[in-house]
Amino acid sequence: MGNNCPLCNLELREEEIFYEDPMFIVLRTRDLKGHRERIMIVAKEHIHSVDYVTYGVALQTAEEVGKIVFAYAPKFVIMDSTFATIKEHWHLVMTDLNPKSKDFDQILLTRWVKVVDNINGEMF
């Protein structure tokens, strides 16, 4: 990858990885911002955007992995990159909806790509 992109240069052996395939990796975000879990799906290739079909695959993957990671929560959201710290590498963040988290107000201001009902989840 050879650039100074923080997502390209992750030391994956030091990260909590929940899923990986040839196109994507799902891992814990560095800053949980007061959440029990906060994860992201990241394109393995250094790209700024993905096509429609790839986006659909990413959403399906994010939802499937998220249902496992957020098993404790009644709902979680997949958010777009409105407030992304790293804008040059395509990724989406998934988070629970803990109203006591540090970024809850920011979550409410962010466009949600999808709200996922997690019927086995419990309330905080």
C-alpha positions as CSV (number, residue, x, y, z in Angstrom):
1,M,0.0,0.0,0.0
2,G,3.0,2.3,0.7
3,N,1.2,5.5,1.7
4,N,0.6,7.3,4.9
5,C,-3.1,6.3,5.2
6,P,-3.8,5.2,8.8
7,L,-6.2,2.4,7.6
8,C,-3.7,1.0,5.1
9,N,-0.9,1.0,7.8
10,L,-2.8,-0.7,10.6
11,E,-0.7,-3.3,12.3
12,L,-3.4,-6.0,12.0
13,R,-1.7,-8.4,14.5
14,E,-2.5,-5.8,17.1
15,E,-6.2,-5.2,16.1
16,E,-9.3,-7.0,17.2
17,I,-10.5,-8.5,13.9
18,F,-14.1,-9.9,13.6
19,Y,-14.2,-10.8,9.9
20,E,-11.9,-10.7,6.9
21,D,-12.4,-11.6,3.2
22,P,-10.5,-10.6,0.0
23,M,-12.4,-7.3,-0.2
24,F,-13.1,-6.2,3.4
25,I,-11.9,-6.4,7.0
26,V,-14.2,-5.8,10.0
27,L,-12.3,-4.6,13.1
28,R,-12.8,-2.7,16.3
29,T,-12.3,1.0,16.1
30,R,-9.4,2.4,18.1
31,D,-11.6,4.7,20.1
32,L,-14.7,3.1,21.5
33,K,-16.1,6.5,22.6
34,G,-17.8,5.0,25.6
35,H,-19.4,2.1,23.7
36,R,-19.1,-1.5,24.7
37,E,-18.2,-2.2,21.0
38,R,-17.7,0.1,18.0
39,I,-16.5,-1.5,14.8
40,M,-15.8,-0.6,11.2
41,I,-15.8,-2.3,7.8
42,V,-12.8,-1.2,5.8
43,A,-12.0,-1.8,2.1
44,K,-8.7,-3.7,1.9
45,E,-7.7,-1.7,-1.1
46,H,-6.9,2.0,-0.6
47,I,-10.0,3.5,-2.4
48,H,-12.1,6.6,-1.6
49,S,-15.4,5.0,-2.7
50,V,-16.9,1.7,-3.8
51,D,-19.4,0.9,-6.6
52,Y,-23.0,0.1,-5.9
53,V,-22.6,-3.7,-6.0
54,T,-19.6,-3.6,-3.7
55,Y,-21.4,-1.3,-1.3
56,G,-24.3,-3.8,-1.1
57,V,-21.9,-6.6,-0.3
58,A,-20.3,-4.4,2.4
59,L,-23.6,-3.6,4.0
60,Q,-24.6,-7.2,4.1
61,T,-21.3,-8.2,5.6
62,A,-21.5,-5.3,8.1
63,E,-25.0,-6.4,9.2
64,E,-24.1,-10.1,9.6
65,V,-20.9,-9.4,11.6
66,G,-22.7,-6.6,13.5
67,K,-25.4,-9.0,14.7
68,I,-22.8,-11.1,16.3
69,V,-20.6,-8.3,17.7
70,F,-23.6,-6.3,19.0
71,A,-25.5,-9.4,20.3
72,Y,-25.9,-7.4,23.6
73,A,-27.8,-4.5,22.0
74,P,-31.4,-4.4,20.7
75,K,-30.3,-2.3,17.8
76,F,-27.2,-1.0,16.1
77,V,-26.6,1.4,13.3
78,I,-24.3,1.4,10.3
79,M,-23.3,5.0,9.7
80,D,-22.0,6.9,6.7
81,S,-18.7,8.8,7.0
82,T,-20.1,12.3,7.8
83,F,-17.7,12.8,10.7
84,A,-15.0,10.3,9.7
85,T,-11.6,11.1,10.9
86,I,-10.1,9.2,8.0
87,K,-11.8,10.4,4.8
88,E,-9.3,9.1,2.2
89,H,-10.0,5.4,2.7
90,W,-13.5,3.9,2.3
91,H,-15.0,2.5,5.5
92,L,-18.3,2.5,7.4
93,V,-18.6,2.5,11.2
94,M,-21.1,0.4,13.1
95,T,-22.1,1.3,16.7
96,D,-24.6,0.5,19.4
97,L,-27.0,3.3,20.4
98,N,-25.8,3.8,24.0
99,P,-27.2,7.2,25.1
100,K,-24.4,7.5,27.7
101,S,-21.6,7.2,25.0
102,K,-19.3,10.2,24.4
103,D,-20.4,10.5,20.8
104,F,-24.2,10.0,21.1
105,D,-25.1,13.5,20.0
106,Q,-22.7,13.1,17.0
107,I,-24.4,9.7,16.2
108,L,-27.7,11.5,16.1
109,L,-26.3,14.0,13.6
110,T,-24.8,11.4,11.4
111,R,-26.7,9.9,8.4
112,W,-27.5,6.3,9.3
113,V,-27.1,4.0,6.3
114,K,-29.1,1.3,8.1
115,V,-30.6,0.6,11.5
116,V,-30.4,-3.1,12.3
117,D,-32.8,-4.7,14.7
118,N,-31.1,-7.3,16.8
119,I,-34.0,-9.0,18.5
120,N,-31.8,-10.9,21.0
121,G,-30.2,-7.8,22.3
122,E,-30.9,-6.3,25.7
123,M,-31.3,-2.8,26.9
124,F,-28.3,-1.0,28.4
